[in-house]
Amino acid sequence: MRFAVRYGARRVILYGWSTGASMALHAAVSSPLRERIGGLVLDSPVLDWQTTLRALAVARGSPPPCCRWRSAPPRAGPGWPPTRSWTRPCPTRCPLRR
């Protein structure tokens, strides 16, 4: 977003797929440039890491002990919010389309 704004963009539309969709949603909520976001396109966002990781492990034929996640969900980088933060309603003002 900083790159786009630096080169003249007044508004940006964020698109993300899977983990990228979760990051786009996070940016819309917490980025200092969130007022520049004109829209979000969230394609298959990962909203619940434990369920997602369990489903992927089962789909890939992992043994049952590997499907029981006891540790914290993976992080996408420093400051990434914990999984439970995604269970709250999103405080954006954009209409959601399904």
C-alpha positions in Angstrom: 0.0 0.0 0.0 2.8 2.4 0.8 4.3 1.8 -2.7 0.9 2.6 -4.4 0.3 5.7 -2.2 3.9 6.9 -2.8 3.3 6.8 -6.5 0.0 8.6 -6.5 -2.8 6.2 -5.6 -5.5 7.8 -3.6 -7.4 4.5 -2.9 -6.3 0.9 -3.1 -8.2 -2.4 -3.4 -6.6 -5.3 -1.5 -6.9 -8.8 -2.9 -5.8 -11.8 -1.0 -6.1 -15.6 -1.3 -5.9 -18.0 1.6 -3.4 -16.6 4.1 -3.0 -13.5 1.9 -6.8 -12.8 2.4 -6.3 -12.9 6.2 -3.3 -10.5 5.8 -5.4 -8.1 3.7 -8.2 -8.2 6.3 -5.6 -7.5 9.0 -4.3 -4.5 7.0 -7.8 -3.2 6.6 -8.3 -3.2 10.3 -4.9 -2.1 11.7 -2.8 -0.5 8.9 -1.9 3.2 9.3 -3.0 3.5 5.7 -6.4 1.8 6.2 -8.3 5.0 5.2 -6.8 4.5 1.7 -8.4 1.1 1.3 -11.3 1.4 -1.1 -12.2 -2.3 -1.0 -11.3 -5.8 -0.1 -11.4 -9.0 -2.2 -11.0 -12.0 0.2 -10.7 -15.3 -1.6 -10.9 -18.3 0.7 -9.5 -16.5 3.8 -8.0 -18.5 6.6 -10.0 -17.4 9.6 -9.5 -20.3 11.9 -6.0 -21.7 11.8 -6.7 -24.8 13.9 -9.6 -26.0 11.7 -7.6 -25.2 8.5 -4.5 -27.0 9.6 -6.5 -30.0 10.9 -8.3 -30.3 7.6 -5.1 -30.0 5.6 -3.4 -32.7 7.7 -6.4 -35.1 7.3 -6.6 -34.4 3.6 -2.9 -35.2 3.2 -3.3 -38.5 5.1 -1.2 -37.4 8.1 -1.5 -39.8 11.1 -4.0 -38.8 13.8 -1.5 -37.5 16.4 -0.4 -34.9 13.8 -4.0 -33.6 13.5 -4.2 -32.6 17.1 -2.9 -29.0 17.3 -2.0 -28.1 20.9 0.4 -25.3 20.2 -0.4 -21.7 19.2 -1.4 -21.2 15.6 1.4 -20.2 13.2 2.1 -16.5 12.8 2.5 -14.5 9.6 5.0 -12.2 11.1 5.8 -10.0 14.1 2.6 -8.5 15.6 0.3 -10.9 13.8 -2.9 -11.1 15.9 -3.9 -14.4 17.7 -6.5 -16.6 16.1 -9.2 -15.5 18.5 -9.0 -11.9 17.2 -10.7 -13.2 13.9 -13.7 -14.4 15.8 -14.9 -10.9 16.5 -17.0 -9.1 13.9 -14.8 -7.2 11.5 -14.8 -3.5 12.4 -14.6 -2.4 8.7 -17.2 -0.2 7.1 -17.2 -2.0 3.8 -20.1 -4.2 2.7 -19.3 -7.9 2.5 -20.5 -9.9 -0.5 -20.6 -13.6 -0.6 
